[in-house]
């Protein structure tokens, strides 16, 4: 292949603050920083919503809970939660993919996303 030079990608992770994005299709995807800081080896979650403050709470567990969600994971990728039903139940409009900072609520022992603070 004369004239062509092969590019070999070096895999680097853009590692910043913990965060998550909610896709137009209704999937919540954590970034690598959130996976490492909060999710770790947890396999399931319960979802909460504060209508007044527009905060989503994600309480993490190592086992299945009634009404809970399984954290979906592929290989070494961060976890994903399918939450279209949750978004519909609370009339949360999500017409485009948006990213949010993820924080830890020590009082309630859960990860929190502020829907008012889109990145």
C-alpha positions in Angstrom: 0.0 0.0 0.0 2.3 2.6 -1.3 1.9 6.1 0.2 -0.3 4.9 3.1 0.9 5.0 6.7 -0.9 2.8 9.2 -2.2 4.6 12.3 -2.1 2.5 15.5 -4.4 3.9 18.1 -3.1 4.1 21.7 -5.9 3.6 24.0 -6.1 6.4 26.5 -8.9 7.1 28.9 -10.1 10.7 29.3 -10.3 10.5 33.1 -12.0 13.4 34.8 -14.7 13.9 37.3 -17.4 11.3 38.0 -20.3 11.7 35.7 -23.1 10.0 33.7 -25.0 10.6 30.6 -28.6 9.8 29.8 -29.2 9.0 26.1 -32.2 10.0 24.0 -33.0 6.2 24.1 -33.2 6.3 27.9 -29.9 4.6 28.9 -27.9 6.0 31.8 -24.2 5.4 31.2 -21.6 6.1 33.9 -18.2 7.3 32.9 -15.0 5.6 34.0 -14.4 7.9 37.0 -17.9 7.2 38.3 -17.4 3.5 37.8 -14.2 3.5 39.8 -15.4 5.9 42.6 -19.0 4.7 43.1 -20.1 1.7 41.2 -17.0 -0.5 41.8 -18.3 -4.2 42.0 -21.9 -3.4 42.6 -24.3 -5.3 40.3 -27.7 -3.8 41.1 -29.3 -0.4 41.8 -32.5 1.1 43.1 -33.6 4.4 41.5 -35.1 7.4 43.3 -36.3 10.8 42.2 -36.9 14.1 44.0 -39.5 16.0 41.9 -38.9 19.2 43.7 -35.1 19.4 43.3 -35.0 17.3 40.1 -32.4 14.9 41.5 -32.0 11.3 40.5 -30.7 9.0 43.2 -29.0 5.7 42.5 -28.6 3.4 45.5 -26.1 0.6 44.8 -26.2 -3.0 45.9 -24.3 -6.2 45.4 -27.4 -8.3 45.0 -30.8 -8.2 43.3 -33.5 -6.3 45.0 -37.3 -6.3 44.2 -38.1 -3.5 41.8 -34.4 -2.8 41.3 -32.3 -2.5 38.2 -29.4 -4.7 37.1 -26.2 -2.7 36.2 -25.4 -3.9 32.7 -21.7 -4.2 31.9 -19.7 -5.3 28.9 -16.1 -6.3 29.4 -14.2 -3.4 30.9 -16.7 -0.8 30.1 -18.6 1.3 32.7 -22.1 0.3 33.8 -25.3 1.1 32.1 -28.9 1.2 33.4 -31.9 1.1 31.1 -34.3 3.7 32.6 -36.9 4.6 29.9 -39.7 3.4 32.2 -38.3 5.5 35.1 -38.1 8.6 32.8 -41.7 8.1 31.6 -43.0 7.5 35.1 -41.7 10.8 36.3 -42.4 12.7 33.1 -38.7 13.5 32.7 -38.3 14.9 29.2 -35.1 13.6 27.6 -35.2 14.4 23.9 -31.4 14.4 23.5 -28.4 12.9 25.1 -27.0 14.9 28.0 -24.2 14.5 30.5 -24.4 15.3 34.2 -21.9 15.4 37.1 -22.3 12.5 39.5 -21.9 13.1 43.2 -22.2 11.1 46.4 -25.0 11.8 48.9 -23.5 10.7 52.2 -26.8 11.0 54.1 -28.7 8.8 51.8 -25.8 6.6 50.7 -26.4 7.0 47.0 -25.0 8.5 43.8 -26.9 11.7 42.7 -27.4 13.3 39.3 -28.8 16.8 39.2 -31.0 17.1 36.1 -30.9 20.9 36.3 -27.2 20.9 35.7 -26.7 19.5 32.2 -23.1 19.7 31.1 
